[in-house]
Each structure stands twice: as C-alpha cells, then as structure tokens.
C-alpha cells in the first residue's frame, strides 16, 4: 500500500510542475509592458494593456491610455523577451505616431465631402506599412535594451510566423525585410547584443540568411557606407522620438497635432 501511495505522489510531483511551467504570453503582456514603460521613463500612470484579437487599434492611446496587443502576435512569444518584442513594437507605433495619424486625418477631412468614417477606418487598419513597421521596430529595440530585454527576440517573433508565398519561393525567412532591418539596427547600435546572440533555432536559421547579405554588403564599400549612414540616421531619429514622447508626457507628434487641431475647432 505504501509503495502504491508513493508511486501516486511521485506521479503528481512530475505532473504538477509541468502545468506550473506553462508560459502564458497573454498574462505576461501587462507585466512586461509596465516594465518597458517604467524602465524607459515613460509615463505609466493609468496605462492599461489589453490583449485583443485581430489587428490592434491604438489610435486613441493619448486619451484612453490603453495599449492593445494582438493575441495573434503573442502566439509567437514563448518567453518574456519575445513578449517584450511584441509589446515594444506596438509601443513603437504609438511613439512614432503611426497609430494616431488616423485621428488627425479624420479631423482634417471633416466638412470636406470626405467619408470620415471610411477614412479613419482605412488609416487605422493600414497604418502598419513596411516602412512604419521598420520604424516602430527600431524604437522597440531601444525600449527593449533599456528595459533589459534581448532585442533579437523581435527577429525570432517575426521569423516564427508563416512567410508569404514569395518569401518561401525565394528561400527567405518570414518577414525577411523587417527582420533584416532589426538585425542591421541592432548590429549598429548594440553590437554586443548581436555578439551574445539568441539561443533558438529560429534565430540560427535567420543568421544563415543574414550572414550572406552582410558579407555581400561588406564586400561593396558603397553599400556598406550607405548602410552605416542609414543606421546612424535611424538611431538619431529613434532617440529623438522617444525623448519627445517622454517630454510631451506620453504624446507623439500626431497626438499633439490632434490636440491642437481639436482645440481650435
């Protein structure tokens, strides 16, 4: 009987830790998000983090202080670094003003025979163009490094996703252009992070793709010089955006413009 009880206890001892070890990206998003804000000196009073389905719309962040995070994106996050990648990229859009632009456009088009609802909806759902995603990712890198997270996790989250038909056909990882943009930026701004690396297969597979591009670029002095100039410009812009966002009390330039225009009406 004692042997049976011992066996049962041993089985439960093995099972219980496995449940406890289950990682919930959705539950960690508010915790990681709060850390990103406070460690970067960004006003965090009354800021809420909401996990939503579909594409998150943060165009009203300046007024409701709610940061919406897509559950679809969090699906690819398996630890705090990767959750930080998802949350910080969304913060990057807010800080860059991409998500507030729709409100300004809507306000400017009122009374001009433009369907403002359609205009606002179009801008809210399509603001994440590749260029804007790359700009937001650069901001995310700076936020993550300051908060103590590994910025290479952005590459991991991006490349875990399903690639497009053309990416697959060309043998590229998913979101290849965004991931390469992050790699270039981190290599320039935080080379020690690239040297330390990121221990997972997705990152190692990405390096196979990235190393060829870097080698070709370094073999071309003109291309290498252009990349350095682009990264210098990106770092300066990113630092400026974060600083201005903090000095405005958590407002992007587009948020500030909306406040001025709305007050004038």
C-alpha positions as CSV (number, residue, x, y, z in Angstrom):
1,X,0.0,0.0,0.0
2,X,2.8,2.4,0.9
3,X,4.5,1.7,-2.4
4,X,1.3,2.5,-4.3
5,X,0.9,5.8,-2.4
6,X,4.5,6.7,-3.0
7,X,4.0,6.0,-6.7
8,X,0.9,8.1,-6.9
9,X,2.7,11.0,-5.1
10,X,5.7,10.7,-7.4
11,X,3.4,10.9,-10.5
12,X,1.7,14.0,-9.2
13,X,5.1,15.5,-8.4
14,X,6.0,15.1,-12.0
15,X,2.7,16.4,-13.5
16,X,2.2,19.5,-11.3
17,X,5.5,21.2,-12.3
18,X,4.7,20.7,-16.0
19,X,1.5,22.7,-15.5
20,X,3.2,25.3,-13.5
21,X,5.8,25.7,-16.2
22,X,3.3,26.5,-18.9
23,X,4.0,30.0,-20.1
24,X,1.2,32.4,-20.8
25,X,2.3,35.3,-23.1
26,X,-1.1,37.0,-22.7
27,X,-0.8,37.1,-18.9
28,X,2.8,38.4,-19.1
29,X,2.0,41.1,-21.6
30,X,0.8,43.7,-18.9
31,X,3.7,42.9,-16.6
32,X,6.3,43.2,-19.4
33,X,4.6,46.2,-20.8
34,X,4.7,48.0,-17.5
35,X,8.4,47.2,-17.2
36,X,9.1,48.6,-20.6
37,X,7.4,51.9,-19.7
38,X,8.9,52.4,-16.3
39,X,12.4,51.4,-17.2
40,X,12.3,53.8,-20.1
41,X,10.9,56.7,-18.0
42,X,7.7,56.8,-20.0
43,X,4.6,58.0,-18.1
44,X,2.9,54.8,-16.9
45,X,0.1,56.2,-14.7
46,X,-3.3,54.7,-15.5
47,X,-1.8,52.9,-18.6
48,X,-3.6,49.6,-19.3
49,X,-2.6,46.7,-21.5
50,X,-5.3,44.8,-23.3
51,X,-4.9,41.6,-25.3
52,X,-7.3,41.7,-28.3
53,X,-7.9,39.6,-31.3
54,X,-7.1,40.8,-34.8
55,X,-5.2,44.0,-35.6
56,X,-4.9,46.3,-32.5
57,X,-6.0,49.9,-33.0
58,X,-4.2,52.2,-30.7
59,X,-5.2,55.5,-32.3
60,X,-6.9,56.6,-29.1
61,X,-4.0,55.9,-26.8
62,X,-3.5,59.6,-25.9
63,X,-7.0,59.8,-24.4
64,X,-7.7,56.3,-23.1
65,X,-4.2,55.3,-22.1
66,X,-4.9,51.7,-23.3
67,X,-2.3,49.8,-25.3
68,X,-3.9,47.0,-27.3
69,X,-1.8,44.0,-28.0
70,X,-2.7,41.4,-30.6
71,X,-3.2,37.8,-29.3
72,X,-2.2,36.7,-32.8
73,X,1.3,38.2,-32.3
74,X,1.6,36.9,-28.8
75,X,1.0,33.4,-30.2
76,X,4.6,33.5,-31.3
77,X,6.0,34.7,-28.0
78,X,7.4,31.9,-25.8
79,X,9.2,34.0,-23.1
80,X,9.4,37.5,-21.6
81,X,11.9,38.6,-24.3
82,X,9.5,37.7,-27.0
83,X,6.5,39.2,-25.3
84,X,8.6,42.4,-24.9
85,X,9.2,42.2,-28.7
86,X,5.5,42.2,-29.4
87,X,4.6,44.9,-26.9
88,X,7.6,47.1,-27.7
89,X,6.8,47.1,-31.4
90,X,3.3,48.2,-30.7
91,X,4.7,50.9,-28.4
92,X,7.0,51.8,-31.3
93,X,4.0,52.6,-33.5
94,X,2.4,54.7,-30.7
95,X,5.6,56.6,-30.0
96,X,6.2,57.2,-33.8
97,X,2.6,58.5,-34.1
98,X,1.5,55.9,-36.7
99,X,-1.5,54.9,-34.7
100,X,-2.6,58.5,-34.0
101,X,-2.4,59.6,-37.6
102,X,-5.9,58.4,-38.5
103,X,-7.5,60.8,-35.9
104,X,-5.7,63.8,-37.4
105,X,-6.6,62.8,-41.0
106,X,-10.2,62.3,-39.9
107,X,-10.3,65.7,-38.2
108,X,-8.8,67.4,-41.2
109,X,-11.2,65.8,-43.7
110,X,-14.4,66.7,-41.7
111,X,-16.6,69.0,-43.7
112,X,-14.7,68.4,-46.9
113,X,-17.2,65.9,-48.5
114,X,-15.0,63.0,-47.4
115,X,-16.4,60.0,-45.7
116,X,-14.6,60.4,-42.4
117,X,-15.6,57.0,-41.1
118,X,-14.2,55.2,-44.1
119,X,-11.1,57.4,-44.0
120,X,-10.4,56.8,-40.3
121,X,-11.0,53.1,-40.6
122,X,-8.7,52.8,-43.6
123,X,-5.9,54.6,-41.8
124,X,-6.5,52.6,-38.6
125,X,-6.2,49.3,-40.3
126,X,-3.5,50.1,-42.8
127,X,-1.1,52.2,-40.8
128,X,1.4,49.3,-40.4
129,X,3.1,49.6,-43.7
130,X,6.6,48.0,-44.1
131,X,8.3,51.4,-43.6
132,X,6.3,52.1,-40.5
133,X,6.8,48.6,-39.1
134,X,10.6,49.1,-39.5
135,X,10.5,52.5,-37.8
136,X,8.5,51.0,-34.9
137,X,10.8,48.0,-34.7
138,X,13.8,50.4,-34.3
139,X,12.0,52.2,-31.4
140,X,11.2,48.8,-29.9
141,X,14.9,47.8,-30.0
142,X,15.9,50.9,-27.9
143,X,13.0,50.3,-25.5
144,X,13.9,46.7,-25.0
145,X,17.6,47.3,-24.5
146,X,16.9,50.0,-21.9
147,X,14.4,47.7,-20.1
148,X,16.9,44.8,-20.0
149,X,15.3,42.6,-22.8
150,X,17.1,41.0,-25.7
151,X,16.1,42.9,-28.8
152,X,17.0,40.0,-31.1
153,X,13.7,38.5,-29.8
154,X,12.0,40.7,-32.4
155,X,13.7,38.8,-35.1
156,X,12.6,35.5,-33.5
157,X,9.0,36.5,-33.2
158,X,8.9,37.8,-36.8
159,X,10.5,34.7,-38.3
160,X,8.4,32.3,-36.3
161,X,5.4,33.4,-38.4
162,X,4.3,32.0,-41.7
163,X,6.1,33.5,-44.6
164,X,4.5,34.8,-47.8
165,X,4.5,32.8,-51.0
166,X,7.3,34.9,-52.4
167,X,9.4,34.6,-49.3
168,X,9.0,30.9,-49.4
169,X,9.8,30.7,-53.1
170,X,13.0,32.8,-52.6
171,X,14.1,30.8,-49.6
172,X,13.7,33.8,-47.2
173,X,12.5,33.6,-43.6
174,X,9.1,35.1,-42.8
175,X,9.1,38.9,-42.6
176,X,12.6,38.8,-44.0
177,X,12.8,42.6,-44.7
178,X,11.6,43.6,-41.2
179,X,13.9,41.0,-39.5
180,X,16.9,42.2,-41.5
181,X,16.1,45.8,-40.6
182,X,16.2,44.9,-37.0
183,X,19.4,42.9,-37.4
184,X,21.1,45.8,-39.1
185,X,19.9,48.3,-36.5
186,X,21.0,46.2,-33.5
187,X,24.3,45.4,-35.2
188,X,25.0,49.2,-35.5
189,X,23.5,50.5,-32.2
190,X,24.1,47.5,-29.9
191,X,26.8,45.2,-31.4
192,X,27.4,43.4,-28.1
193,X,23.8,42.1,-28.3
194,X,24.5,40.6,-31.7
195,X,27.7,39.1,-30.4
196,X,25.8,37.5,-27.5
197,X,23.2,36.1,-29.9
198,X,19.9,34.4,-29.1
199,X,19.7,30.7,-28.3
200,X,17.0,29.2,-30.5
201,X,16.7,27.5,-33.9
202,X,14.6,30.4,-35.5
203,X,17.5,32.8,-34.8
204,X,20.2,30.4,-36.0
205,X,18.2,29.8,-39.2
206,X,17.8,33.6,-39.7
207,X,21.6,34.1,-39.4
208,X,22.1,31.7,-42.3
209,X,20.1,34.2,-44.4
210,X,21.5,37.4,-42.8
211,X,25.2,36.4,-42.9
212,X,25.1,36.1,-46.7
213,X,23.6,39.6,-47.0
214,X,26.1,41.1,-44.6
215,X,29.0,39.5,-46.4
216,X,27.9,40.8,-49.8
217,X,27.3,44.3,-48.3
218,X,30.8,44.4,-46.7
219,X,32.3,43.4,-50.0
220,X,30.8,46.5,-51.5
221,X,32.2,49.7,-49.9
222,X,29.4,51.9,-51.3
223,X,26.7,49.6,-50.0
224,X,28.4,49.3,-46.6
225,X,28.8,53.0,-46.3
226,X,25.2,53.6,-47.2
227,X,24.0,51.1,-44.5
228,X,26.1,52.9,-41.9
229,X,24.6,56.2,-42.8
230,X,21.1,54.8,-42.8
231,X,21.6,53.3,-39.3
232,X,23.2,56.5,-38.0
233,X,20.1,58.4,-39.2
234,X,17.8,55.8,-37.8
235,X,19.4,55.8,-34.3
236,X,19.2,59.6,-34.2
237,X,15.6,59.6,-35.2
238,X,14.6,56.9,-32.8
239,X,16.3,58.5,-29.8
240,X,14.6,61.8,-30.7
241,X,11.2,60.2,-31.0
242,X,11.4,58.5,-27.6
243,X,12.7,61.7,-25.9
244,X,10.0,63.9,-27.4
245,X,7.3,61.3,-26.4
246,X,8.5,61.5,-22.8
247,X,8.8,65.3,-22.7
248,X,5.3,65.6,-24.1
249,X,4.0,63.4,-21.2
250,X,3.3,60.4,-23.4
251,X,2.2,62.0,-26.6
252,X,3.5,61.6,-30.1
253,X,3.7,64.5,-32.6
254,X,0.5,63.3,-34.2
255,X,-1.2,63.2,-30.8
256,X,-0.1,66.7,-30.1
257,X,-1.2,67.9,-33.5
258,X,-4.7,66.3,-32.9
259,X,-5.0,68.2,-29.6
260,X,-4.2,71.5,-31.2
261,X,-6.5,71.0,-34.1
262,X,-9.3,69.6,-32.0
263,X,-8.9,72.6,-29.6
264,X,-9.1,75.0,-32.5
265,X,-12.5,73.6,-33.6
